[in-house]
Amino acid sequence: MKSIIKILNMESEKDVKLIQNAIVNNSGIIAIQVSLQKKEIVVIYDSIYLNEEKIINTIEDLGYIVI
């Protein structure tokens, strides 16, 4: 599966690294691409292990706002 997730308050490279590290700790992540300029991430994952809701919850648990 592929999901594009917009993150409202992703402001710096520090935010990018924090989000990337949190997401890759989930089982089933195949690839992740983060665009600070677009304030979005593209996540490719195996839907057997993971769903978009779990990815969003991971990001929100860090204090970021997903739109």
mmJSON file of the N, C-alpha and C atoms, coordinates in Angstrom:
{"data_MODEL":{"atom_site":{
"group_PDB":["ATOM","ATOM","ATOM","ATOM","ATOM","ATOM","ATOM","ATOM","ATOM","ATOM","ATOM","ATOM","ATOM","ATOM","ATOM","ATOM","ATOM","ATOM","ATOM","ATOM","ATOM","ATOM","ATOM","ATOM","ATOM","ATOM","ATOM","ATOM","ATOM","ATOM","ATOM","ATOM","ATOM","ATOM","ATOM","ATOM","ATOM","ATOM","ATOM","ATOM","ATOM","ATOM","ATOM","ATOM","ATOM","ATOM","ATOM","ATOM","ATOM","ATOM","ATOM","ATOM","ATOM","ATOM","ATOM","ATOM","ATOM","ATOM","ATOM","ATOM","ATOM","ATOM","ATOM","ATOM","ATOM","ATOM","ATOM","ATOM","ATOM","ATOM","ATOM","ATOM","ATOM","ATOM","ATOM","ATOM","ATOM","ATOM","ATOM","ATOM","ATOM","ATOM","ATOM","ATOM","ATOM","ATOM","ATOM","ATOM","ATOM","ATOM","ATOM","ATOM","ATOM","ATOM","ATOM","ATOM","ATOM","ATOM","ATOM","ATOM","ATOM","ATOM","ATOM","ATOM","ATOM","ATOM","ATOM","ATOM","ATOM","ATOM","ATOM","ATOM","ATOM","ATOM","ATOM","ATOM","ATOM","ATOM","ATOM","ATOM","ATOM","ATOM","ATOM","ATOM","ATOM","ATOM","ATOM","ATOM","ATOM","ATOM","ATOM","ATOM","ATOM","ATOM","ATOM","ATOM","ATOM","ATOM","ATOM","ATOM","ATOM","ATOM","ATOM","ATOM","ATOM","ATOM","ATOM","ATOM","ATOM","ATOM","ATOM","ATOM","ATOM","ATOM","ATOM","ATOM","ATOM","ATOM","ATOM","ATOM","ATOM","ATOM","ATOM","ATOM","ATOM","ATOM","ATOM","ATOM","ATOM","ATOM","ATOM","ATOM","ATOM","ATOM","ATOM","ATOM","ATOM","ATOM","ATOM","ATOM","ATOM","ATOM","ATOM","ATOM","ATOM","ATOM","ATOM","ATOM","ATOM","ATOM","ATOM","ATOM","ATOM","ATOM","ATOM","ATOM","ATOM","ATOM","ATOM","ATOM","ATOM"],
"id":[1,2,3,4,5,6,7,8,9,10,11,12,13,14,15,16,17,18,19,20,21,22,23,24,25,26,27,28,29,30,31,32,33,34,35,36,37,38,39,40,41,42,43,44,45,46,47,48,49,50,51,52,53,54,55,56,57,58,59,60,61,62,63,64,65,66,67,68,69,70,71,72,73,74,75,76,77,78,79,80,81,82,83,84,85,86,87,88,89,90,91,92,93,94,95,96,97,98,99,100,101,102,103,104,105,106,107,108,109,110,111,112,113,114,115,116,117,118,119,120,121,122,123,124,125,126,127,128,129,130,131,132,133,134,135,136,137,138,139,140,141,142,143,144,145,146,147,148,149,150,151,152,153,154,155,156,157,158,159,160,161,162,163,164,165,166,167,168,169,170,171,172,173,174,175,176,177,178,179,180,181,182,183,184,185,186,187,188,189,190,191,192,193,194,195,196,197,198,199,200,201],
"type_symbol":["N","C","C","N","C","C","N","C","C","N","C","C","N","C","C","N","C","C","N","C","C","N","C","C","N","C","C","N","C","C","N","C","C","N","C","C","N","C","C","N","C","C","N","C","C","N","C","C","N","C","C","N","C","C","N","C","C","N","C","C","N","C","C","N","C","C","N","C","C","N","C","C","N","C","C","N","C","C","N","C","C","N","C","C","N","C","C","N","C","C","N","C","C","N","C","C","N","C","C","N","C","C","N","C","C","N","C","C","N","C","C","N","C","C","N","C","C","N","C","C","N","C","C","N","C","C","N","C","C","N","C","C","N","C","C","N","C","C","N","C","C","N","C","C","N","C","C","N","C","C","N","C","C","N","C","C","N","C","C","N","C","C","N","C","C","N","C","C","N","C","C","N","C","C","N","C","C","N","C","C","N","C","C","N","C","C","N","C","C","N","C","C","N","C","C","N","C","C","N","C","C"],
"label_atom_id":["N","CA","C","N","CA","C","N","CA","C","N","CA","C","N","CA","C","N","CA","C","N","CA","C","N","CA","C","N","CA","C","N","CA","C","N","CA","C","N","CA","C","N","CA","C","N","CA","C","N","CA","C","N","CA","C","N","CA","C","N","CA","C","N","CA","C","N","CA","C","N","CA","C","N","CA","C","N","CA","C","N","CA","C","N","CA","C","N","CA","C","N","CA","C","N","CA","C","N","CA","C","N","CA","C","N","CA","C","N","CA","C","N","CA","C","N","CA","C","N","CA","C","N","CA","C","N","CA","C","N","CA","C","N","CA","C","N","CA","C","N","CA","C","N","CA","C","N","CA","C","N","CA","C","N","CA","C","N","CA","C","N","CA","C","N","CA","C","N","CA","C","N","CA","C","N","CA","C","N","CA","C","N","CA","C","N","CA","C","N","CA","C","N","CA","C","N","CA","C","N","CA","C","N","CA","C","N","CA","C","N","CA","C","N","CA","C","N","CA","C","N","CA","C","N","CA","C","N","CA","C","N","CA","C"],
"label_alt_id":[null,null,null,null,null,null,null,null,null,null,null,null,null,null,null,null,null,null,null,null,null,null,null,null,null,null,null,null,null,null,null,null,null,null,null,null,null,null,null,null,null,null,null,null,null,null,null,null,null,null,null,null,null,null,null,null,null,null,null,null,null,null,null,null,null,null,null,null,null,null,null,null,null,null,null,null,null,null,null,null,null,null,null,null,null,null,null,null,null,null,null,null,null,null,null,null,null,null,null,null,null,null,null,null,null,null,null,null,null,null,null,null,null,null,null,null,null,null,null,null,null,null,null,null,null,null,null,null,null,null,null,null,null,null,null,null,null,null,null,null,null,null,null,null,null,null,null,null,null,null,null,null,null,null,null,null,null,null,null,null,null,null,null,null,null,null,null,null,null,null,null,null,null,null,null,null,null,null,null,null,null,null,null,null,null,null,null,null,null,null,null,null,null,null,null,null,null,null,null,null,null],
"label_comp_id":["MET","MET","MET","LYS","LYS","LYS","SER","SER","SER","ILE","ILE","ILE","ILE","ILE","ILE","LYS","LYS","LYS","ILE","ILE","ILE","LEU","LEU","LEU","ASN","ASN","ASN","MET","MET","MET","GLU","GLU","GLU","SER","SER","SER","GLU","GLU","GLU","LYS","LYS","LYS","ASP","ASP","ASP","VAL","VAL","VAL","LYS","LYS","LYS","LEU","LEU","LEU","ILE","ILE","ILE","GLN","GLN","GLN","ASN","ASN","ASN","ALA","ALA","ALA","ILE","ILE","ILE","VAL","VAL","VAL","ASN","ASN","ASN","ASN","ASN","ASN","SER","SER","SER","GLY","GLY","GLY","ILE","ILE","ILE","ILE","ILE","ILE","ALA","ALA","ALA","ILE","ILE","ILE","GLN","GLN","GLN","VAL","VAL","VAL","SER","SER","SER","LEU","LEU","LEU","GLN","GLN","GLN","LYS","LYS","LYS","LYS","LYS","LYS","GLU","GLU","GLU","ILE","ILE","ILE","VAL","VAL","VAL","VAL","VAL","VAL","ILE","ILE","ILE","TYR","TYR","TYR","ASP","ASP","ASP","SER","SER","SER","ILE","ILE","ILE","TYR","TYR","TYR","LEU","LEU","LEU","ASN","ASN","ASN","GLU","GLU","GLU","GLU","GLU","GLU","LYS","LYS","LYS","ILE","ILE","ILE","ILE","ILE","ILE","ASN","ASN","ASN","THR","THR","THR","ILE","ILE","ILE","GLU","GLU","GLU","ASP","ASP","ASP","LEU","LEU","LEU","GLY","GLY","GLY","TYR","TYR","TYR","ILE","ILE","ILE","VAL","VAL","VAL","ILE","ILE","ILE"],
"label_asym_id":["A","A","A","A","A","A","A","A","A","A","A","A","A","A","A","A","A","A","A","A","A","A","A","A","A","A","A","A","A","A","A","A","A","A","A","A","A","A","A","A","A","A","A","A","A","A","A","A","A","A","A","A","A","A","A","A","A","A","A","A","A","A","A","A","A","A","A","A","A","A","A","A","A","A","A","A","A","A","A","A","A","A","A","A","A","A","A","A","A","A","A","A","A","A","A","A","A","A","A","A","A","A","A","A","A","A","A","A","A","A","A","A","A","A","A","A","A","A","A","A","A","A","A","A","A","A","A","A","A","A","A","A","A","A","A","A","A","A","A","A","A","A","A","A","A","A","A","A","A","A","A","A","A","A","A","A","A","A","A","A","A","A","A","A","A","A","A","A","A","A","A","A","A","A","A","A","A","A","A","A","A","A","A","A","A","A","A","A","A","A","A","A","A","A","A","A","A","A","A","A","A"],
"label_entity_id":["1","1","1","1","1","1","1","1","1","1","1","1","1","1","1","1","1","1","1","1","1","1","1","1","1","1","1","1","1","1","1","1","1","1","1","1","1","1","1","1","1","1","1","1","1","1","1","1","1","1","1","1","1","1","1","1","1","1","1","1","1","1","1","1","1","1","1","1","1","1","1","1","1","1","1","1","1","1","1","1","1","1","1","1","1","1","1","1","1","1","1","1","1","1","1","1","1","1","1","1","1","1","1","1","1","1","1","1","1","1","1","1","1","1","1","1","1","1","1","1","1","1","1","1","1","1","1","1","1","1","1","1","1","1","1","1","1","1","1","1","1","1","1","1","1","1","1","1","1","1","1","1","1","1","1","1","1","1","1","1","1","1","1","1","1","1","1","1","1","1","1","1","1","1","1","1","1","1","1","1","1","1","1","1","1","1","1","1","1","1","1","1","1","1","1","1","1","1","1","1","1"],
"label_seq_id":[1,1,1,2,2,2,3,3,3,4,4,4,5,5,5,6,6,6,7,7,7,8,8,8,9,9,9,10,10,10,11,11,11,12,12,12,13,13,13,14,14,14,15,15,15,16,16,16,17,17,17,18,18,18,19,19,19,20,20,20,21,21,21,22,22,22,23,23,23,24,24,24,25,25,25,26,26,26,27,27,27,28,28,28,29,29,29,30,30,30,31,31,31,32,32,32,33,33,33,34,34,34,35,35,35,36,36,36,37,37,37,38,38,38,39,39,39,40,40,40,41,41,41,42,42,42,43,43,43,44,44,44,45,45,45,46,46,46,47,47,47,48,48,48,49,49,49,50,50,50,51,51,51,52,52,52,53,53,53,54,54,54,55,55,55,56,56,56,57,57,57,58,58,58,59,59,59,60,60,60,61,61,61,62,62,62,63,63,63,64,64,64,65,65,65,66,66,66,67,67,67],
"pdbx_PDB_ins_code":[null,null,null,null,null,null,null,null,null,null,null,null,null,null,null,null,null,null,null,null,null,null,null,null,null,null,null,null,null,null,null,null,null,null,null,null,null,null,null,null,null,null,null,null,null,null,null,null,null,null,null,null,null,null,null,null,null,null,null,null,null,null,null,null,null,null,null,null,null,null,null,null,null,null,null,null,null,null,null,null,null,null,null,null,null,null,null,null,null,null,null,null,null,null,null,null,null,null,null,null,null,null,null,null,null,null,null,null,null,null,null,null,null,null,null,null,null,null,null,null,null,null,null,null,null,null,null,null,null,null,null,null,null,null,null,null,null,null,null,null,null,null,null,null,null,null,null,null,null,null,null,null,null,null,null,null,null,null,null,null,null,null,null,null,null,null,null,null,null,null,null,null,null,null,null,null,null,null,null,null,null,null,null,null,null,null,null,null,null,null,null,null,null,null,null,null,null,null,null,null,null],
"Cartn_x":[0.829,0.0,0.879,0.279,0.976,0.05,0.584,-0.183,0.605,-0.11,0.475,-0.178,0.641,0.133,0.697,-0.194,0.187,0.361,1.451,1.741,1.858,0.913,0.797,2.003,2.479,3.516,4.91,5.218,6.564,7.37,8.317,8.977,10.467,11.148,12.611,13.108,14.399,15.031,14.966,14.988,14.861,13.504,12.451,11.116,11.102,11.74,11.807,12.448,13.593,14.306,13.48,12.841,12.025,10.865,10.196,9.068,9.538,10.618,11.161,11.515,12.227,12.658,11.472,10.441,9.261,8.526,8.398,7.647,8.391,9.69,10.428,10.471,10.125,10.063,8.822,7.876,6.687,7.006,6.479,6.641,5.854,6.444,5.744,6.113,6.947,7.368,8.344,8.055,8.924,9.788,9.16,9.903,9.168,9.939,9.363,10.125,9.378,9.978,9.314,10.13,9.605,9.949,8.951,9.174,8.856,9.899,9.713,9.027,9.38,8.815,7.301,6.838,5.409,4.699,5.493,4.979,4.157,4.749,4.074,5.074,4.546,5.352,4.628,5.404,4.879,5.414,4.493,4.882,4.39,5.286,4.919,5.08,4.019,4.014,3.223,3.461,2.755,1.491,0.334,-0.94,-1.286,-0.533,-0.742,-0.322,0.723,1.281,0.829,0.402,0.239,-0.883,-1.52,-2.491,-2.211,-2.89,-2.646,-2.976,-3.993,-4.386,-3.257,-2.591,-1.478,-0.319,-0.048,1.018,0.659,-0.574,-1.04,-0.95,-1.367,-1.287,0.157,1.077,2.494,2.973,2.561,2.955,2.303,1.018,0.299,0.815,1.269,1.836,3.097,3.749,4.934,4.559,3.279,2.819,2.592,2.625,2.405,0.932,0.514,-0.88,-0.971,-1.722,-1.919,-3.224,-3.145,-4.343,-4.723],
"Cartn_y":[-1.179,0.0,1.25,2.326,3.61,4.658,5.451,6.526,7.814,8.905,10.236,10.945,11.37,11.944,13.354,14.327,15.729,15.978,16.658,16.957,18.474,19.052,20.502,21.169,20.644,21.332,20.696,20.149,19.649,20.832,21.341,22.6,22.496,21.472,21.44,20.033,19.951,18.652,17.771,18.394,17.636,16.919,17.617,17.012,15.841,16.041,14.994,13.734,13.896,12.74,12.037,12.827,12.271,11.438,11.98,11.284,10.033,10.161,9.001,7.877,8.199,7.184,6.492,7.244,6.655,5.727,6.142,5.34,4.056,4.126,2.926,1.867,2.235,1.249,0.359,0.694,-0.139,-1.305,-2.467,-3.626,-3.386,-3.743,-3.65,-2.447,-1.556,-0.385,-0.844,-0.464,-0.811,0.386,1.559,2.775,3.991,5.046,6.305,7.448,8.438,9.626,10.834,11.733,12.903,14.156,15.019,16.309,17.4,18.051,19.145,20.321,20.542,21.646,21.491,20.282,20.016,19.687,19.483,19.066,17.782,16.813,15.534,14.391,13.208,11.999,11.01,10.253,9.16,7.883,6.998,5.764,4.582,3.66,2.412,1.308,0.536,-0.448,-1.691,-2.755,-4.023,-3.982,-4.021,-3.87,-5.075,-6.142,-7.286,-6.917,-6.104,-5.742,-4.381,-3.51,-2.108,-1.485,-0.448,0.318,1.811,2.625,4.063,4.662,4.163,4.672,4.496,3.377,3.115,4.085,4.362,5.306,6.705,7.119,8.433,8.518,7.458,7.448,7.58,6.94,7.035,8.481,9.168,10.566,11.468,11.261,12.084,11.867,10.656,10.371,11.196,11.644,12.494,13.961,14.275,15.65,16.421,15.738,16.402,16.334,17.279,17.358,16.856,15.782,15.2,15.763,16.256,16.807,15.999],
"Cartn_z":[0.0,0.0,0.0,-0.465,-0.48,0.121,1.043,1.657,1.586,1.31,1.353,2.533,3.478,4.723,4.878,5.046,5.257,6.75,7.106,8.496,8.643,9.364,9.462,10.114,11.216,11.976,11.864,10.696,10.421,9.882,10.69,10.373,10.042,10.539,10.405,10.085,9.79,9.543,10.795,11.959,13.207,13.242,12.824,12.762,11.778,10.633,9.604,10.178,10.826,11.389,12.467,13.323,14.399,13.836,12.834,12.216,11.484,10.705,9.983,10.946,12.001,12.955,13.613,13.938,14.572,13.606,12.36,11.385,11.033,10.83,10.429,11.525,12.747,13.823,13.749,12.872,12.685,11.753,12.072,11.185,9.906,8.782,7.507,6.666,7.177,6.4,5.318,4.078,2.959,2.57,2.479,2.112,2.653,2.868,3.323,2.664,2.188,1.604,2.257,2.773,3.477,2.692,2.484,1.845,2.856,3.354,4.303,3.617,2.359,1.595,1.412,1.09,0.905,2.212,3.277,4.585,4.456,3.765,3.595,3.585,3.881,3.778,2.882,2.158,1.347,1.974,2.341,3.008,2.172,1.899,1.233,2.27,2.451,3.528,3.14,3.878,3.693,4.549,3.897,4.608,5.48,5.384,6.27,7.697,7.81,9.112,9.622,8.732,9.086,8.263,8.812,8.042,8.224,7.429,7.458,8.829,9.467,10.785,11.807,11.768,12.684,12.42,11.154,10.794,11.302,11.083,11.55,13.07,13.761,15.225,15.703,15.013,15.355,15.257,14.201,13.993,15.044,15.291,16.267,17.688,17.986,19.305,19.567,18.508,18.638,18.849,18.705,18.897,17.6,16.474,15.197,14.804,13.971,13.523,12.086,11.905,10.582,10.021,8.77,8.136,6.917],
"occupancy":[1.0,1.0,1.0,1.0,1.0,1.0,1.0,1.0,1.0,1.0,1.0,1.0,1.0,1.0,1.0,1.0,1.0,1.0,1.0,1.0,1.0,1.0,1.0,1.0,1.0,1.0,1.0,1.0,1.0,1.0,1.0,1.0,1.0,1.0,1.0,1.0,1.0,1.0,1.0,1.0,1.0,1.0,1.0,1.0,1.0,1.0,1.0,1.0,1.0,1.0,1.0,1.0,1.0,1.0,1.0,1.0,1.0,1.0,1.0,1.0,1.0,1.0,1.0,1.0,1.0,1.0,1.0,1.0,1.0,1.0,1.0,1.0,1.0,1.0,1.0,1.0,1.0,1.0,1.0,1.0,1.0,1.0,1.0,1.0,1.0,1.0,1.0,1.0,1.0,1.0,1.0,1.0,1.0,1.0,1.0,1.0,1.0,1.0,1.0,1.0,1.0,1.0,1.0,1.0,1.0,1.0,1.0,1.0,1.0,1.0,1.0,1.0,1.0,1.0,1.0,1.0,1.0,1.0,1.0,1.0,1.0,1.0,1.0,1.0,1.0,1.0,1.0,1.0,1.0,1.0,1.0,1.0,1.0,1.0,1.0,1.0,1.0,1.0,1.0,1.0,1.0,1.0,1.0,1.0,1.0,1.0,1.0,1.0,1.0,1.0,1.0,1.0,1.0,1.0,1.0,1.0,1.0,1.0,1.0,1.0,1.0,1.0,1.0,1.0,1.0,1.0,1.0,1.0,1.0,1.0,1.0,1.0,1.0,1.0,1.0,1.0,1.0,1.0,1.0,1.0,1.0,1.0,1.0,1.0,1.0,1.0,1.0,1.0,1.0,1.0,1.0,1.0,1.0,1.0,1.0,1.0,1.0,1.0,1.0,1.0,1.0],
"B_iso_or_equiv":[0.0,0.0,0.0,0.0,0.0,0.0,0.0,0.0,0.0,0.0,0.0,0.0,0.0,0.0,0.0,0.0,0.0,0.0,0.0,0.0,0.0,0.0,0.0,0.0,0.0,0.0,0.0,0.0,0.0,0.0,0.0,0.0,0.0,0.0,0.0,0.0,0.0,0.0,0.0,0.0,0.0,0.0,0.0,0.0,0.0,0.0,0.0,0.0,0.0,0.0,0.0,0.0,0.0,0.0,0.0,0.0,0.0,0.0,0.0,0.0,0.0,0.0,0.0,0.0,0.0,0.0,0.0,0.0,0.0,0.0,0.0,0.0,0.0,0.0,0.0,0.0,0.0,0.0,0.0,0.0,0.0,0.0,0.0,0.0,0.0,0.0,0.0,0.0,0.0,0.0,0.0,0.0,0.0,0.0,0.0,0.0,0.0,0.0,0.0,0.0,0.0,0.0,0.0,0.0,0.0,0.0,0.0,0.0,0.0,0.0,0.0,0.0,0.0,0.0,0.0,0.0,0.0,0.0,0.0,0.0,0.0,0.0,0.0,0.0,0.0,0.0,0.0,0.0,0.0,0.0,0.0,0.0,0.0,0.0,0.0,0.0,0.0,0.0,0.0,0.0,0.0,0.0,0.0,0.0,0.0,0.0,0.0,0.0,0.0,0.0,0.0,0.0,0.0,0.0,0.0,0.0,0.0,0.0,0.0,0.0,0.0,0.0,0.0,0.0,0.0,0.0,0.0,0.0,0.0,0.0,0.0,0.0,0.0,0.0,0.0,0.0,0.0,0.0,0.0,0.0,0.0,0.0,0.0,0.0,0.0,0.0,0.0,0.0,0.0,0.0,0.0,0.0,0.0,0.0,0.0,0.0,0.0,0.0,0.0,0.0,0.0],
"pdbx_formal_charge":[null,null,null,null,null,null,null,null,null,null,null,null,null,null,null,null,null,null,null,null,null,null,null,null,null,null,null,null,null,null,null,null,null,null,null,null,null,null,null,null,null,null,null,null,null,null,null,null,null,null,null,null,null,null,null,null,null,null,null,null,null,null,null,null,null,null,null,null,null,null,null,null,null,null,null,null,null,null,null,null,null,null,null,null,null,null,null,null,null,null,null,null,null,null,null,null,null,null,null,null,null,null,null,null,null,null,null,null,null,null,null,null,null,null,null,null,null,null,null,null,null,null,null,null,null,null,null,null,null,null,null,null,null,null,null,null,null,null,null,null,null,null,null,null,null,null,null,null,null,null,null,null,null,null,null,null,null,null,null,null,null,null,null,null,null,null,null,null,null,null,null,null,null,null,null,null,null,null,null,null,null,null,null,null,null,null,null,null,null,null,null,null,null,null,null,null,null,null,null,null,null],
"auth_seq_id":[1,1,1,2,2,2,3,3,3,4,4,4,5,5,5,6,6,6,7,7,7,8,8,8,9,9,9,10,10,10,11,11,11,12,12,12,13,13,13,14,14,14,15,15,15,16,16,16,17,17,17,18,18,18,19,19,19,20,20,20,21,21,21,22,22,22,23,23,23,24,24,24,25,25,25,26,26,26,27,27,27,28,28,28,29,29,29,30,30,30,31,31,31,32,32,32,33,33,33,34,34,34,35,35,35,36,36,36,37,37,37,38,38,38,39,39,39,40,40,40,41,41,41,42,42,42,43,43,43,44,44,44,45,45,45,46,46,46,47,47,47,48,48,48,49,49,49,50,50,50,51,51,51,52,52,52,53,53,53,54,54,54,55,55,55,56,56,56,57,57,57,58,58,58,59,59,59,60,60,60,61,61,61,62,62,62,63,63,63,64,64,64,65,65,65,66,66,66,67,67,67],
"auth_comp_id":["MET","MET","MET","LYS","LYS","LYS","SER","SER","SER","ILE","ILE","ILE","ILE","ILE","ILE","LYS","LYS","LYS","ILE","ILE","ILE","LEU","LEU","LEU","ASN","ASN","ASN","MET","MET","MET","GLU","GLU","GLU","SER","SER","SER","GLU","GLU","GLU","LYS","LYS","LYS","ASP","ASP","ASP","VAL","VAL","VAL","LYS","LYS","LYS","LEU","LEU","LEU","ILE","ILE","ILE","GLN","GLN","GLN","ASN","ASN","ASN","ALA","ALA","ALA","ILE","ILE","ILE","VAL","VAL","VAL","ASN","ASN","ASN","ASN","ASN","ASN","SER","SER","SER","GLY","GLY","GLY","ILE","ILE","ILE","ILE","ILE","ILE","ALA","ALA","ALA","ILE","ILE","ILE","GLN","GLN","GLN","VAL","VAL","VAL","SER","SER","SER","LEU","LEU","LEU","GLN","GLN","GLN","LYS","LYS","LYS","LYS","LYS","LYS","GLU","GLU","GLU","ILE","ILE","ILE","VAL","VAL","VAL","VAL","VAL","VAL","ILE","ILE","ILE","TYR","TYR","TYR","ASP","ASP","ASP","SER","SER","SER","ILE","ILE","ILE","TYR","TYR","TYR","LEU","LEU","LEU","ASN","ASN","ASN","GLU","GLU","GLU","GLU","GLU","GLU","LYS","LYS","LYS","ILE","ILE","ILE","ILE","ILE","ILE","ASN","ASN","ASN","THR","THR","THR","ILE","ILE","ILE","GLU","GLU","GLU","ASP","ASP","ASP","LEU","LEU","LEU","GLY","GLY","GLY","TYR","TYR","TYR","ILE","ILE","ILE","VAL","VAL","VAL","ILE","ILE","ILE"],
"auth_asym_id":["A","A","A","A","A","A","A","A","A","A","A","A","A","A","A","A","A","A","A","A","A","A","A","A","A","A","A","A","A","A","A","A","A","A","A","A","A","A","A","A","A","A","A","A","A","A","A","A","A","A","A","A","A","A","A","A","A","A","A","A","A","A","A","A","A","A","A","A","A","A","A","A","A","A","A","A","A","A","A","A","A","A","A","A","A","A","A","A","A","A","A","A","A","A","A","A","A","A","A","A","A","A","A","A","A","A","A","A","A","A","A","A","A","A","A","A","A","A","A","A","A","A","A","A","A","A","A","A","A","A","A","A","A","A","A","A","A","A","A","A","A","A","A","A","A","A","A","A","A","A","A","A","A","A","A","A","A","A","A","A","A","A","A","A","A","A","A","A","A","A","A","A","A","A","A","A","A","A","A","A","A","A","A","A","A","A","A","A","A","A","A","A","A","A","A","A","A","A","A","A","A"],
"auth_atom_id":["N","CA","C","N","CA","C","N","CA","C","N","CA","C","N","CA","C","N","CA","C","N","CA","C","N","CA","C","N","CA","C","N","CA","C","N","CA","C","N","CA","C","N","CA","C","N","CA","C","N","CA","C","N","CA","C","N","CA","C","N","CA","C","N","CA","C","N","CA","C","N","CA","C","N","CA","C","N","CA","C","N","CA","C","N","CA","C","N","CA","C","N","CA","C","N","CA","C","N","CA","C","N","CA","C","N","CA","C","N","CA","C","N","CA","C","N","CA","C","N","CA","C","N","CA","C","N","CA","C","N","CA","C","N","CA","C","N","CA","C","N","CA","C","N","CA","C","N","CA","C","N","CA","C","N","CA","C","N","CA","C","N","CA","C","N","CA","C","N","CA","C","N","CA","C","N","CA","C","N","CA","C","N","CA","C","N","CA","C","N","CA","C","N","CA","C","N","CA","C","N","CA","C","N","CA","C","N","CA","C","N","CA","C","N","CA","C","N","CA","C","N","CA","C","N","CA","C","N","CA","C","N","CA","C"],
"pdbx_PDB_model_num":[1,1,1,1,1,1,1,1,1,1,1,1,1,1,1,1,1,1,1,1,1,1,1,1,1,1,1,1,1,1,1,1,1,1,1,1,1,1,1,1,1,1,1,1,1,1,1,1,1,1,1,1,1,1,1,1,1,1,1,1,1,1,1,1,1,1,1,1,1,1,1,1,1,1,1,1,1,1,1,1,1,1,1,1,1,1,1,1,1,1,1,1,1,1,1,1,1,1,1,1,1,1,1,1,1,1,1,1,1,1,1,1,1,1,1,1,1,1,1,1,1,1,1,1,1,1,1,1,1,1,1,1,1,1,1,1,1,1,1,1,1,1,1,1,1,1,1,1,1,1,1,1,1,1,1,1,1,1,1,1,1,1,1,1,1,1,1,1,1,1,1,1,1,1,1,1,1,1,1,1,1,1,1,1,1,1,1,1,1,1,1,1,1,1,1,1,1,1,1,1,1]
}}}
